[in-house]
Amino acid sequence: MNDSLPEGELPEAVTPAEPAPPAQAEAEPVYDPAAPAPLNVPRVPTGDADVDAGLERLADADDLATDGHLEVYEDVHRGLRDALTALDVRPGVPAPSGRPPAAVQ
């Protein structure tokens, strides 16, 4: 058998088998100082459901970039202001009106 090729013909390209991809080593997390990070500030319940809901809402800022904090803070501030306002309208002893009582005749 003659392994030579006729003049001008090239042998077919032999494609080597593709090597297996290297085993994926677990990559260590990359520290990004600009990435959102929890402040890990403890939130102690106050016993008032409205105030406690506001405190829990603050946790939402942990996962946001700094420019997203304002919306959360304004929302919490609004909720706390509403909770304080609600204290003034609860039923109970009426607040003095500032006028002297009418004279009884």
N, C-alpha and C positions, 0 to 999 in steps of 0.2 A: 504494500500500500504506500502511496506516495503522499506525504503530508505537505508538500509544497503547493503554493497557490500559483495560479497562472499570473503572469506578469500584469501589474496594475490593479489587482484585487487585494483589498485589505481584509484581514480576518474580522469576523463579527466581534463587536465589543462585548466583552464579558462583564456583566454587572455583578459586582460582589454583593453578597447578601448584606442588607442593612444591619448595622450593629444594633443591638438592643439598647434602649435608652438607659442611662445610668440610673441606679436606684435612687429614688427621691429621698434625700435625707430630710428629716424634719427641720425646717428652717426656723431659726430663732426669730421671735417677733422683733421687728425693726422699731427702734424708739424714734418716734416723730414728735418733737416738742410742740408742733403746731396742731397735733391731733387732739380732739376732745378727750378729756380725762376726768373721771369723777373726782370731786373734791373730798369725798369721804367724810363729810361733816355729819355728825349724828343728828337725827331729827327726833326729838323727844315729843311724844304725843301730849297735847294740852288738855284733852278731854272735851274740847269743843269741836264738833264735827266739821264745821266750816273752816276753822283755823287749821285743823289737822289736814284737811284736803289741800289747803294752800301749801302747807309744808311739804306734802308729798309731791305736789306739782313742781316744786323746786328741783326735785330729782330729775325732771325732764331736761334741765339745763346741762346735766352731766354729759349727755350724749351729743350736745350741739357745739358747733364752733362758737366762738365768742360773739359773732354778729347775730347769732340766734338767741342769745340770752335775754336780750331786751324784751322780746315778746313774752317770754316766760315770766320775767320779773314784773312786767306791767300787768299780766293776767293775775299773778299772785297778789300784787298790790290792790288791784280792783276787788278781788275776792275778800281780802282782809278789810278793806274799807267798807264793803257791803256788810261784813259780819259785825263791824263796830256800829254801823248805822242801825242794824237790826236790834242792837241792844237798847237803843233809844225808843223803839216803837213796840217793845214787848209789853203785854198787858201787866198791869200791876198798879201800884199807887200812882195816881196822876201827879204829874210834875206841877209845882206851883206855877200859876199863870203870871204872877207879878202884880196882879190887881188885888186890892184889899177886898175882903169878903163884903157882901152887901149887908147893910144894916137891917136887922130884924125889927119889925114894928109891931 
